[in-house]
Amino acid sequence: MLTHDHVTDWADAYRSAWENADAAAASDLFSKTSSYRSNIYEEPYLGRAGVQEYWSGVTAAQTDVRVRMGEPVVLGQKSIVEFWTTMSVDGQPVTLAGCLMLNFEDSGLCSALREYWNFESGTHHPPAGWGV
């Protein structure tokens, strides 16, 4: 059974991989047959190779990345986790706030991820009550 502590640790590893632009570390969080949908209107990236391909491309233009992860909500083998990210993209400050919808295997690896996010120019701080 998936636990709150496991998802918290997983989200912290995800945060670290993002802040360090470490595509290999990110892909290690996913099962070999995982589905990673970064944009609901696009096809998912499949398997660890797909995750690594996505992360290598998307993090290439990102610098000064700071990620905050909210408290996870755990429902059986599924979890929801908010994220709040400030960074520079091509030298311009941006804020990316969103939510990860996660499914986990019994192994503890993520088998499916869907992201919903909002991208805003400039550096913004989370509102009161965010991430709880």
N, C-alpha and C positions, 0 to 999 in steps of 0.2 A: 504494500500500500504506500502510495506517495505521501510524504510528510512535508509539513511546512518548512522544517529545517533543511530538507533536501532541496526544495525549490529555492530557498534563500541562498544556499551554497551555490546552486546552479546559476542563479541570477548574478551572484557576485563574480563567478567565473566568466560569465557572459560580459559583464561590465568591464572586467579586467582585459579581456580579449579585445573589446571595442576600444578602450582607452589606449591600448598598446598596438592597435592595428595588427593583431596577431590572428591571421586567418586560420592557421593550423590549430591554434588553441580553440578558436570558435568551432571549427569543424569537429573537434574531439568531443564536444558536448552533445553531438547528434548521432543517432543510429545510422548504420550503413544504408538503410532504406528510407531515410527521413525525407520529409517534404518541407521546404522553407519558402514561404510566400511572403516576400518583403512588400509587395504591393498587391492588393486584392484584385486589381484589374489586369495583372500580368500572370503568366504561368509560373509555377513554383520552381525553385532550384531543387534538384533531386540528389539525395545521398550526400555523404561527406564531401565528395568532390564538388558537388553543386554549391554547398555552403561555402567551401573554400574559394571557389570561383567568384561567388557573389561578394564575399567579404574582401577579397583582394582588390576587386574593382571599386567598390563603394568607399572603402577607407583610404584609397590612394590620394584623394583630394582633401581629406580631413586632417586637421591639426588641432592641437590644444583641446583635445576631446575630454570632457568631464561628464560622466554619466552617474545619475542617481537612479536607483531602483527602489520602487515602492514595496510595501509589504505584499507578499503573494497571497492570493486567494486560492485555496486548494479544494478541488471537487473530484474525489476519486483519483483517476489517473490524469486529470486535467488541472491546469492552473492558469491564472491570469495575473500578470505583473505589469504595473505601469513603469514607464521610464521617462526621465527628463534629462535631455542632453544639450549641453552648450558646447560649441566648437567653432572653428573657422573652416569654411569650405572655400577653396580657392582664395584664401586670404580674407574672406568676409565673415564677420560674426553671424552665427545663426543659432536658433534654438529649435530642437526637435523634441516634441513631447508626444508620447504615444503609449500603446499598450501591446503586450505580447500575449497571444492566446497560445497556450502550450499543451501538447499531449505528450505523456511520458510512457516509455516501456517499463516493464518490471525491472529491467537492468538499471534504471535511473537515467538513461539517455533520452533525449527528446526525439520523438518520432515525427512530430509535426509542429510547425510554428507558423502563425499568421500574425502579421503586424498591422496595426492601425495607427496612423500618426498624423501629426500636423507640423508643418515646417514653416518657421517664421524668421524673417530677417531680424538681426540684432540679438542681444543677450537679454533673456527674460528669466525671471525667477518663478518657481512654482507658486500657485495660490495657496492660501491657508487650507490645511486639510488634505493637501495633495499626498498621494502615496500611502494613505492609511487604509 
